[in-house]
Amino acid sequence: MAPQEVKFELERSLIEYAATVGVKRQVQNIFERRQGRYGADALEDWQKHCMGAIGECSVAKYRKLWWDGAIGNLFAADVGIYQVRATTYPRGSLVLHPPDLDHKPFIFVILALPTVRLMGWLYAREGKRREFWGDCVPGKNRPAFWVPTDMLRDMTTMPTVEEIQHDKHRKG
C-alpha cells in the first residue's frame, strides 16, 4: 500500500531562493572542476542541483527546520538529519546509490512547481535491495536502487533527531 503523501504549494520566494542555492552549487562545481555524478551530463547537473535544492527547501518547510543549502559542504546532510531526493517525474522512484549511508533517512519529493509532493521516506538500508537495482534510464548506464513509492513510509512517521540518535546507539 502506498504511503499517504503530503502535498502543498511552495511560495515563489522559496522557489527562487532554493533555485539560487542550486545555481551556486553548480557554479562552485564548475570552478572546483567536479564532474557530474552517476553519469549525469552538464545540463542535467544544473537541473539536478536546482531541483534538489528546491526539494530540500520543501522538506525544511514541512519539518519547520532551518535550511541554508550547505553550499560548499559536500558532506552536510540535506536538511538537518534528513537526506532528500527530488524529481520532476510524476511517477518517479526514490533513487539510492551504494555509497548512501544506510542509517540515514531519505525523503522522496516530486516537484510540479509550485506544487510539492512529499511521497514518503525510508532508511537507505531498507531501499538497497537487489530487486530495486537497475538502470532505469535506457542508454545512460546509470545503475542505482530505484525504490517504488509504495515501499516508502508515511511522512507522518518520520523519525526525530532523538529517535535516530537512539537507534544509532542501540545498534552500535
Backbone as CSV, one residue per row, in Angstrom:
resi,resn,N_x,N_y,N_z,CA_x,CA_y,CA_z,C_x,C_y,C_z
1,MET,0.837,-1.180,0.000,0.000,0.000,0.000,0.882,1.243,0.000
2,ALA,0.579,2.187,-0.850,1.370,3.419,-0.959,1.176,4.280,0.283
3,PRO,2.245,4.965,0.698,2.122,5.842,1.861,1.261,7.062,1.543
4,GLN,0.751,7.678,2.575,-0.009,8.922,2.439,0.981,10.041,2.108
5,GLU,0.819,10.682,0.973,1.722,11.772,0.608,1.287,13.072,1.265
6,VAL,2.225,14.005,1.360,1.951,15.346,1.856,2.099,16.283,0.664
7,LYS,1.069,17.058,0.388,1.064,17.918,-0.793,0.802,19.359,-0.374
8,PHE,1.611,20.290,-0.919,1.410,21.704,-0.619,2.045,22.557,-1.713
9,GLU,1.728,23.840,-1.679,2.288,24.799,-2.628,3.483,25.494,-1.975
10,LEU,4.534,25.670,-2.747,5.718,26.382,-2.277,5.640,27.825,-2.759
11,GLU,5.941,28.749,-1.871,5.881,30.165,-2.213,6.947,30.514,-3.245
12,ARG,6.652,31.498,-4.059,7.572,31.963,-5.095,8.935,32.308,-4.510
13,SER,8.961,33.010,-3.375,10.234,33.431,-2.782,11.082,32.228,-2.375
14,LEU,10.458,31.160,-1.897,11.221,29.967,-1.517,11.758,29.235,-2.743
15,ILE,10.942,29.177,-3.806,11.418,28.558,-5.047,12.613,29.336,-5.588
16,GLU,12.514,30.663,-5.607,13.615,31.498,-6.097,14.873,31.318,-5.252
17,TYR,14.697,31.335,-3.929,15.847,31.173,-3.030,16.516,29.819,-3.250
18,ALA,15.721,28.742,-3.238,16.274,27.405,-3.383,16.928,27.210,-4.753
19,ALA,16.308,27.732,-5.805,16.905,27.615,-7.148,18.242,28.345,-7.196
20,THR,18.336,29.470,-6.505,19.600,30.217,-6.447,20.672,29.399,-5.743
21,VAL,20.290,28.693,-4.678,21.236,27.808,-3.995,21.723,26.734,-4.967
22,GLY,20.807,26.150,-5.740,21.189,25.137,-6.720,22.153,25.680,-7.756
23,VAL,21.902,26.889,-8.241,22.805,27.523,-9.218,24.180,27.729,-8.591
24,LYS,24.222,28.209,-7.350,25.505,28.432,-6.668,26.271,27.121,-6.497
25,ARG,25.565,26.047,-6.186,26.229,24.743,-6.060,26.866,24.326,-7.381
26,GLN,26.123,24.494,-8.475,26.646,24.085,-9.771,27.820,24.966,-10.202
27,VAL,27.731,26.261,-9.969,28.844,27.157,-10.314,30.090,26.768,-9.516
28,GLN,29.901,26.462,-8.237,31.039,26.028,-7.433,31.648,24.750,-8.004
29,ASN,30.809,23.811,-8.412,31.316,22.574,-9.012,32.119,22.849,-10.271
30,ILE,31.660,23.797,-11.074,32.392,24.145,-12.294,33.782,24.647,-11.947
31,PHE,33.871,25.567,-10.991,35.160,26.152,-10.642,36.046,25.207,-9.832
32,GLU,35.449,24.218,-9.192,36.217,23.187,-8.489,36.535,22.018,-9.424
33,ARG,36.055,22.117,-10.673,36.261,21.095,-11.703,35.716,19.723,-11.291
34,ARG,34.584,19.744,-10.605,33.918,18.493,-10.231,33.033,18.034,-11.380
35,GLN,33.079,16.762,-11.652,32.260,16.168,-12.705,30.924,15.718,-12.124
36,GLY,29.906,15.650,-12.988,28.604,15.137,-12.564,28.739,13.708,-12.073
37,ARG,27.903,13.361,-11.122,27.960,12.008,-10.554,26.939,11.101,-11.224
38,TYR,27.256,9.836,-11.224,26.346,8.794,-11.694,25.886,9.021,-13.129
39,GLY,26.793,9.499,-13.971,26.509,9.607,-15.389,25.739,10.832,-15.828
40,ALA,25.502,11.779,-14.936,24.762,12.995,-15.314,25.626,13.854,-16.230
41,ASP,25.010,14.423,-17.265,25.747,15.318,-18.141,25.637,16.752,-17.615
42,ALA,26.303,17.693,-18.303,26.381,19.077,-17.818,25.009,19.727,-17.648
43,LEU,24.110,19.520,-18.597,22.776,20.109,-18.491,21.998,19.499,-17.326
44,GLU,22.105,18.187,-17.176,21.428,17.520,-16.062,21.954,18.000,-14.722
45,ASP,23.249,18.324,-14.639,23.814,18.819,-13.382,23.114,20.088,-12.923
46,TRP,22.864,21.021,-13.838,22.160,22.258,-13.474,20.774,21.925,-12.928
47,GLN,20.052,21.070,-13.646,18.701,20.708,-13.220,18.717,19.979,-11.890
48,LYS,19.631,19.024,-11.735,19.678,18.250,-10.501,19.981,19.137,-9.296
49,HIS,20.879,20.088,-9.462,21.192,20.972,-8.333,20.016,21.876,-7.986
50,CYS,19.362,22.435,-8.994,18.214,23.321,-8.713,17.044,22.541,-8.140
51,MET,16.670,21.436,-8.772,15.542,20.646,-8.278,15.856,20.031,-6.917
52,GLY,17.093,19.587,-6.722,17.484,19.029,-5.434,17.369,20.055,-4.322
53,ALA,17.844,21.273,-4.586,17.764,22.339,-3.586,16.305,22.696,-3.281
54,ILE,15.466,22.729,-4.300,14.044,23.028,-4.072,13.402,21.906,-3.254
55,GLY,13.754,20.668,-3.538,13.249,19.548,-2.743,13.678,19.655,-1.288
56,GLU,14.935,20.001,-1.060,15.442,20.170,0.305,14.701,21.290,1.025
57,CYS,14.536,22.408,0.352,13.832,23.552,0.926,12.397,23.162,1.284
58,SER,11.777,22.336,0.467,10.411,21.873,0.718,10.339,21.032,1.987
59,VAL,11.297,20.136,2.156,11.322,19.298,3.359,11.565,20.168,4.590
60,ALA,12.461,21.127,4.473,12.730,22.033,5.596,11.465,22.786,5.996
61,LYS,10.714,23.242,5.009,9.461,23.939,5.307,8.491,23.006,6.035
62,TYR,8.340,21.797,5.531,7.422,20.831,6.134,7.819,20.500,7.573
63,ARG,9.116,20.301,7.813,9.591,19.921,9.146,9.864,21.131,10.047
64,LYS,9.680,22.342,9.469,9.946,23.580,10.212,11.392,23.625,10.713
65,LEU,12.319,23.316,9.797,13.745,23.317,10.096,14.451,24.403,9.292
66,TRP,15.526,24.921,9.843,16.354,25.887,9.127,17.061,25.168,7.995
67,TRP,17.159,25.843,6.846,17.875,25.286,5.698,18.697,26.393,5.069
68,ASP,20.009,26.179,4.970,20.881,27.188,4.355,21.474,26.719,3.037
69,GLY,21.192,25.482,2.653,21.683,24.961,1.380,23.064,24.359,1.441
70,ALA,23.788,24.583,2.526,25.121,23.996,2.731,26.016,24.100,1.502
71,ILE,26.047,25.272,0.897,26.885,25.463,-0.292,28.345,25.264,0.100
72,GLY,29.015,24.381,-0.612,30.422,24.128,-0.364,30.702,22.999,0.613
73,ASN,29.703,22.541,1.343,29.890,21.445,2.288,29.323,20.165,1.675
74,LEU,30.187,19.416,1.028,29.755,18.204,0.326,29.335,17.080,1.260
75,PHE,29.646,17.209,2.544,29.343,16.138,3.488,28.161,16.466,4.400
76,ALA,27.552,17.627,4.217,26.419,18.022,5.052,25.182,17.206,4.688
77,ALA,24.362,16.937,5.706,23.049,16.347,5.430,22.227,17.402,4.696
78,ASP,21.255,16.977,3.931,20.470,17.916,3.129,19.627,18.854,3.981
79,VAL,18.919,18.292,4.965,18.050,19.081,5.850,18.154,18.477,7.242
80,GLY,18.875,19.132,8.124,19.039,18.575,9.462,19.649,17.196,9.388
81,ILE,18.910,16.190,9.804,19.384,14.797,9.785,18.915,14.038,8.550
82,TYR,18.146,14.686,7.709,17.492,14.012,6.586,18.228,14.222,5.268
83,GLN,18.186,13.201,4.445,18.654,13.287,3.068,17.408,13.378,2.184
84,VAL,17.516,14.118,1.092,16.366,14.364,0.223,16.717,13.986,-1.206
85,ARG,15.788,13.324,-1.885,15.908,13.045,-3.307,14.658,13.589,-3.977
86,ALA,14.861,14.416,-5.000,13.741,15.068,-5.683,13.764,14.749,-7.167
87,THR,12.581,14.756,-7.756,12.436,14.547,-9.194,11.261,15.376,-9.692
88,THR,11.213,15.542,-11.000,10.059,16.182,-11.629,9.179,15.143,-12.317
89,TYR,9.590,13.878,-12.269,8.815,12.813,-12.902,7.641,12.424,-11.996
90,PRO,6.395,12.572,-12.478,5.223,12.310,-11.631,5.121,10.875,-11.124
91,ARG,5.740,9.938,-11.825,5.714,8.535,-11.394,7.129,8.055,-11.058
92,GLY,7.934,8.971,-10.555,9.332,8.664,-10.248,9.496,7.718,-9.072
93,SER,10.744,7.345,-8.852,11.126,6.469,-7.749,12.196,7.149,-6.915
94,LEU,12.287,6.765,-5.664,13.376,7.227,-4.811,14.645,6.546,-5.280
95,VAL,15.654,7.327,-5.624,16.911,6.782,-6.133,17.950,6.779,-5.019
96,LEU,18.536,5.603,-4.801,19.615,5.449,-3.831,20.836,4.898,-4.541
97,HIS,22.015,5.234,-4.010,23.277,4.766,-4.579,24.043,3.977,-3.512
98,PRO,24.900,3.050,-3.922,25.636,2.242,-2.938,26.340,3.055,-1.840
99,PRO,26.943,4.215,-2.132,27.614,4.949,-1.043,26.667,5.643,-0.048
100,ASP,25.370,5.723,-0.349,24.444,6.363,0.584,24.495,5.637,1.924
101,LEU,24.596,6.419,3.000,24.743,5.848,4.338,23.475,5.126,4.767
102,ASP,23.627,3.873,5.152,22.497,3.003,5.469,21.599,3.531,6.579
103,HIS,22.166,4.199,7.566,21.382,4.644,8.730,20.679,5.988,8.514
104,LYS,20.861,6.604,7.348,20.254,7.908,7.090,18.839,7.756,6.533
105,PRO,17.912,8.589,7.017,16.568,8.596,6.436,16.552,9.430,5.152
106,PHE,15.985,8.860,4.091,15.876,9.527,2.796,14.410,9.836,2.520
107,ILE,14.154,11.069,2.114,12.808,11.534,1.815,12.692,11.735,0.312
108,PHE,11.594,11.242,-0.264,11.376,11.356,-1.702,10.364,12.458,-1.996
109,VAL,10.762,13.390,-2.871,9.947,14.557,-3.211,9.691,14.580,-4.716
110,ILE,8.432,14.795,-5.107,8.090,15.001,-6.512,7.669,16.457,-6.670
111,LEU,8.307,17.140,-7.620,8.060,18.561,-7.848,7.284,18.780,-9.142
112,ALA,6.179,19.488,-9.035,5.418,20.002,-10.171,5.125,21.449,-9.788
113,LEU,6.182,22.220,-9.729,6.147,23.558,-9.123,5.035,24.431,-9.676
114,PRO,4.389,25.136,-8.758,4.742,25.347,-7.347,4.267,24.239,-6.405
115,THR,3.660,23.174,-6.942,3.176,22.091,-6.086,4.316,21.145,-5.738
116,VAL,4.354,20.763,-4.473,5.350,19.838,-3.935,4.600,18.641,-3.355
117,ARG,5.101,17.454,-3.652,4.522,16.233,-3.082,5.620,15.477,-2.337
118,LEU,5.507,15.415,-1.016,6.422,14.616,-0.211,5.829,13.207,-0.180
119,MET,6.490,12.292,-0.881,5.911,10.980,-1.138,6.103,9.978,-0.006
120,GLY,7.131,10.174,0.797,7.412,9.255,1.886,8.904,9.190,2.139
121,TRP,9.286,8.276,3.006,10.691,8.170,3.402,11.021,6.726,3.757
122,LEU,12.330,6.459,3.865,12.839,5.204,4.409,14.311,5.380,4.729
123,TYR,14.852,4.445,5.495,16.295,4.422,5.737,16.948,3.825,4.496
124,ALA,18.127,4.313,4.158,18.805,3.824,2.946,18.943,2.307,2.960
125,ARG,19.230,1.735,4.121,19.416,0.274,4.196,18.165,-0.483,3.756
126,GLU,16.999,0.120,3.938,15.751,-0.534,3.564,15.507,-0.508,2.055
127,GLY,16.115,0.455,1.377,15.908,0.579,-0.055,16.974,-0.080,-0.912
128,LYS,18.068,-0.468,-0.286,19.158,-1.088,-1.040,18.922,-2.590,-1.145
129,ARG,17.930,-2.924,-1.933,17.551,-4.319,-2.127,17.814,-4.720,-3.572
130,ARG,18.211,-5.946,-3.741,18.565,-6.462,-5.066,17.477,-6.208,-6.104
131,GLU,16.206,-6.387,-5.707,15.118,-6.230,-6.681,14.918,-4.783,-7.125
132,PHE,15.506,-3.816,-6.409,15.389,-2.411,-6.792,16.567,-1.938,-7.630
133,TRP,17.600,-2.773,-7.783,18.806,-2.387,-8.517,18.547,-2.462,-10.011
134,GLY,18.932,-1.423,-10.730,18.783,-1.453,-12.181,19.147,-0.137,-12.815
135,ASP,19.109,-0.134,-14.127,19.409,1.057,-14.919,18.097,1.529,-15.528
136,CYS,17.447,2.453,-14.858,16.118,2.893,-15.292,16.133,3.979,-16.352
137,VAL,17.323,4.381,-16.785,17.422,5.369,-17.858,18.126,4.670,-19.024
138,PRO,17.362,4.120,-19.977,17.961,3.354,-21.079,19.061,4.128,-21.798
139,GLY,20.182,3.438,-21.991,21.291,4.030,-22.728,22.187,4.947,-21.914
140,LYS,21.840,5.238,-20.681,22.637,6.162,-19.863,23.661,5.452,-18.985
141,ASN,23.494,4.134,-18.799,24.375,3.371,-17.929,24.481,4.034,-16.557
142,ARG,23.308,4.223,-15.920,23.242,4.863,-14.610,22.537,3.954,-13.608
143,PRO,23.181,2.835,-13.257,22.531,1.920,-12.322,22.418,2.530,-10.926
144,ALA,21.347,2.179,-10.257,21.079,2.647,-8.901,19.974,1.774,-8.321
145,PHE,19.648,2.022,-7.065,18.480,1.395,-6.448,17.301,2.325,-6.712
146,TRP,16.275,1.832,-7.390,15.094,2.610,-7.759,13.939,2.096,-6.908
147,VAL,13.681,2.773,-5.799,12.699,2.308,-4.818,11.315,2.853,-5.170
148,PRO,10.349,1.975,-5.436,8.994,2.447,-5.771,8.324,3.118,-4.568
149,THR,7.448,4.056,-4.858,6.815,4.829,-3.786,5.984,3.956,-2.842
150,ASP,5.463,2.847,-3.319,4.653,2.018,-2.420,5.495,1.290,-1.367
151,MET,6.802,1.406,-1.451,7.690,0.817,-0.447,8.083,1.832,0.630
152,LEU,7.692,3.091,0.454,8.075,4.144,1.391,7.130,4.184,2.589
153,ARG,7.586,4.830,3.636,6.774,5.037,4.838,6.089,6.394,4.755
154,ASP,4.982,6.529,5.473,4.273,7.819,5.538,5.181,8.892,6.119
155,MET,5.011,10.110,5.635,5.768,11.243,6.170,5.461,11.461,7.648
156,THR,4.275,11.091,8.082,3.891,11.295,9.482,4.691,10.414,10.435
157,THR,5.408,9.422,9.893,6.187,8.517,10.740,7.679,8.835,10.725
158,MET,8.047,9.972,10.154,9.472,10.322,10.084,10.078,10.426,11.477
159,PRO,11.275,9.869,11.663,11.907,9.919,12.979,12.447,11.313,13.292
160,THR,12.511,11.604,14.576,13.126,12.854,15.036,14.624,12.628,15.184
161,VAL,15.362,13.691,15.441,16.803,13.593,15.679,17.058,12.631,16.842
162,GLU,16.295,12.786,17.909,16.480,11.956,19.097,16.251,10.483,18.793
163,GLU,15.232,10.181,18.000,14.945,8.791,17.654,16.069,8.179,16.816
164,ILE,16.614,8.953,15.917,17.705,8.443,15.080,18.953,8.222,15.923
165,GLN,19.261,9.160,16.807,20.422,9.002,17.686,20.264,7.763,18.567
166,HIS,19.075,7.559,19.113,18.812,6.394,19.953,18.987,5.111,19.151
167,ASP,18.448,5.076,17.944,18.553,3.895,17.084,20.004,3.626,16.731
168,LYS,20.758,4.679,16.444,22.171,4.538,16.080,22.974,3.948,17.238
169,HIS,22.721,4.433,18.465,23.453,3.932,19.635,23.022,2.509,19.994
170,ARG,21.748,2.214,19.807,21.233,0.886,20.124,21.863,-0.173,19.231
171,LYS,22.097,0.177,17.965,22.654,-0.792,17.006,24.166,-0.840,17.061
172,GLY,24.765,0.134,17.782,26.212,0.149,17.965,26.889,0.516,16.726
